[in-house]
Amino acid sequence: MLAVLISQVPLGVEGVPIRVEVDLRTGLPGVDIVGLPDSAVKEARERVRVAIRNSGFRFPPDRILVNLSPAGIRKEGASYDLPIALGILAASEQVPIVSPVMVLGELNLAGDVLPVQGVLSAVGTGLEHGVGLFLVPHQNLPEARALGRGRVLGISSLKEAARAVSDPGCCPQERGGAAGAVEPDPAPGAETVGDYADIRGHAVLKRALAIAAAGRHHVLLFGPPGSGKTMAARRLPSILPPLSWEESLAVTRIHSLAGVLPSACGLIRRPPLRMPHHGASSEGVVGGGKPLRPGEVSLAHEGVLLLDEAAEFRASLLQSLREPLEEGSVTIARAGFTVQYPASFQLILTANPCPCGNLGRAQAVCACTPVEVRTYWRKLGGALMDRVDIRVPLKPVPAEQMADGAGESSAVLAGLVAEAVGRQRRRYKGLGFSRNGRLPPGLVERYCCPGTGGAALLAQAMSQLDLSSRAYHSILKVARTIADLGGAEAIGRDHLLEAIQHRRYGDADIFWSYS
C-alpha cells in the first residue's frame, strides 16, 4: 500500500513542497530512503523504527521504500522524521490518513515530537499549494499560526500525530489560542537595548541618530574609547517604529529558518538588532555554509546591523556588505541553484579614531604613526564609506554633564521618529519603499528637490568636500528626512546645511588628512 504525506524543504525564505511517499513490499525487512537525503535524513530510519515501537505501534516486517519527491532537491535535517513515521503507519494500515496534510517534526526514541526550523515558511508554502491541515511540533505552534489561515495543530508525540491525521477533530485546535491570534513578540534582544535617557549630554549624537532612525540612513560613530559609541548604537532600535505586518512575517521567517526564533515566539514585531563579533566568518555574516542558512545581514532585515569596532573586521568581509546595502538582498550561488535572502538593514558602524584610540584627544598622546592610522581606516574602504550617510565624531562627556539629570528619553525621540516615518509612508505609498534612505536614484530629484538656493549650496559643498554623486544623493535624502522631522513640506537651506555637516568628519579629527 502507498501512503503520501506532504513536507517541505526550505529554499531561501520560501519553500518547496515535498511529497513523502511510503510503499511496503515483500522482501527482506529494511528501510530505504531515496530522493537525495542527507545523513540526518538517512539516520531517520533507526529513529523512526524505535519511535514507532516505543509509541505502541507495530513496525511492519516488510521492505519499506521512502521516496522524497522531487528527487532533484537535496533534503536536509530531521524534520522528515514525523512524516516518514506516519507514512509507515499509514502504509501498514495502522493509521488512516483522511485528508492532505503537511507534517513537520523530529522524533526522539520515545516517540516525542521535537521542534524544527522554518515552520512559518513551511506553512506559507503549504497554503500556496492548497494544503489545509498542518501538523507541527507544539513548540512551533505560535509561529505556525501567525498567518491566520489553514488549520494548524500542535503535536507533542507520535501517538497524538497518529490520532490527528486520522481524525483531526480529536486534536484540540485551541492549543496556543485561536488561529491567527498571535501576541506581538519583541525582536530577539530588543528587551536589552536600553533607553537614551541613560546617556548624558551628546545632544548632537541623539539628533543624528533620530535622523538616521527616521530615514533609515547608515551611520558611522567614531571617537576614543569611553565616548559612548556602542552605548548609543545599541539603543537605536528603541526609537524605531514597530514593524508592519508584512515586515513582521519576513523577519520571523528568516529567524525561524536560522533557528534563532525564541521558544513560543509568534511574530517578531520589533526591529531586530544584530551585533556579529569581529571574528565572524563571511558565511556567518553574509550567509551560506552547509546547510545553507541566512547570515547576520539577513537576520538584521528590517532592523539594525551593528558592527562594533568596524575596523577590526576583515576588509574583505566589510566589502561584502556593499551588495546587500545596495540591493536590499543577498544572493548565494551553489552548484545547480541560487538562493536569495532579504537583507534590507540599517548599518551602524563604530570605530576608534586610530588603533590606540587616542588620536584627537587633548589630554592623551597618540602612539600611532600616520601610516598606521591610514592602514586602520583603509579597512573600511572608500566604497563602503561612501554608502554611510551620517558620520558623527564623539568625545568623552565632560564630568559636569555626567552629573546632570536624565537626558532625552527614547520615548520622546521615538515619537518624533514615528511622525516623520508616517509622512514618508504617505508620500511613498504604492512605490515599493517607505523611507527616504531607500529612495532609488531616479526618484531623488523628484522627492528631494533642493530649490535654486539649495542647489548652489550643495554644489559648493560638493566642490569643497570632494563628494561623489552618491554623496550628493545621500545629502539630499538626509535633508529630506530632517525636513520630515521638522514637519516641513520642502527642503530648506537649514536642512541642507545640517545634512552636509553630518556627511563630513569633525573638524578636530586630524586623521582626515591621513585618509
Steps between C-alpha positions, in 0.01 A plus 500: 500500500621850416466786749569865414554798730632850434808656654726786393858591418607865544649679201589850609215645704250313287454125490435212264229244593636148532291188444593237757399174330519175698449160338511153658592192301600142562871448559771509758396736783664840474450866419636673190479879468550651155471851361837660586482466880790627710647301789247639751211382281660158449539461876123543530468127424617398846333788685167428334523125560557538874251788537223294336559205730528715814174672408309172509476440126625206294797554273416303182734209415509602132728672257422871535583755232479870586516740206547873557376673186611700305819299504720775354501713817723402790307425820674606821418487868284289728161657423405198285493259796134551583362483143706186431369336819139589420549380143620161624201471735261595219661265247475212750129587552541583869401865456271641228573842352173676425618814317810663349719608789840667537706348781819633660688373801800315637452188712699379796515133595208530741272623223493863614487769232783756513497854353646571157608807303313683225143416606353839404648470151367144471145600592510781245622257234225252586227763481624609158465140378153438640585317823243570772623288793840532667660292775792676667690456829307673776805718577473643146125563522512879564700572185304245295170670584629850425360499146148450637397259223464126476460262790820464700527236772778487757626145552703376795534127419472244223185359664335841488607548140349163403167601654511840331553373143219246535259733682611866509207585724647300789799733528412825679551785255470742789846411630700820474193715430269553208642503150676824426481621860870555545620736768766747387847388593807718524793442275771282653711728717251788487446486875869580564551805275448755779376860492663819372419660834801305630732712285610834643582784263565410135213711366652499149535122511136448600386737228705313240363163610143632492559608140649160419208316660240711320649455153685166537834661428831324565719641778864510609576590863868555572691624800735390778414213736239595759333768288169310484508361145380148574255609769329739260501260206345216701207725591401586144226230482331665799394794280414304185130453418343151529512277194202483268317168452690419181833595656422288808430196284824542306712549814339208683549269201871578488552449875305174486709369209820589686380325817529813715130569552437495877289218639125570495559813291233604252562789266798725567356852515810699599795570266778251573847601617794284389856547630737248338844454655793641304633146461185380320544316170365622167241219503388606846453863399389480136346152505581163352670199653379142497212472546409838360384748760440876503783712637504799732412742218175308446430456872524881519240538222270796580718569804850605599836338421754638748867443426673606819866594444446464127868543414573173681293303245675348201506739205357238263205443731426872523507534122257208465237724662479721193260274307238469776531873576420581138255222411332430834565129450786254477535233232682175573591279205551127535548226244165460327302768685501854631346624824406856586449624856354842590758733655356850522664623819625821657878493543659653810880508515702597806875554502787651693679785320823298488635160616593633846184710530665824614511692173346846544482486881639815661624327816642183346783414265436296187770237449398422141690608191320657203550175307336299777203738512465489121513119500249483783239707315575345162337179627163669474570590139378794298217306337345402833557841659332669203181314593501634857268801510567637850842521670509613862828580683477447876698616801469382860225682689640765742469420869258786566255359242521152651346640819201642311162331514371248250526604137237493230323163523444245227124554530536868404730423208280210387201735482688738270622211287149350472357828368777529240458137394126553461564789261736287294259206480224727372736661249634173358181293521487244220862551391647191667696685769408722792813681622717778363813289536359251247423755229634371166726742310238565233255643754735708715463820298122460495450462874809681632514814287735748673374814324717759325682626809542150636649375174770769513580415862522132416726566201734698724512215754566247225797701380652579840455152651575310176178299526380231258168487317386242754582749776294763315193275511578401858503862617168567326337195660628590847378858449159363402492303826600807703215690337259216585611509863420870506168461321617701198362431153804631314872464561646826630850641526530404868404141421774480238761656728427245772511212250835622363640529852407137569666388176851610595735412782544736796746788490703364795568165336847540354501153345296659218830621353636144513216339302 
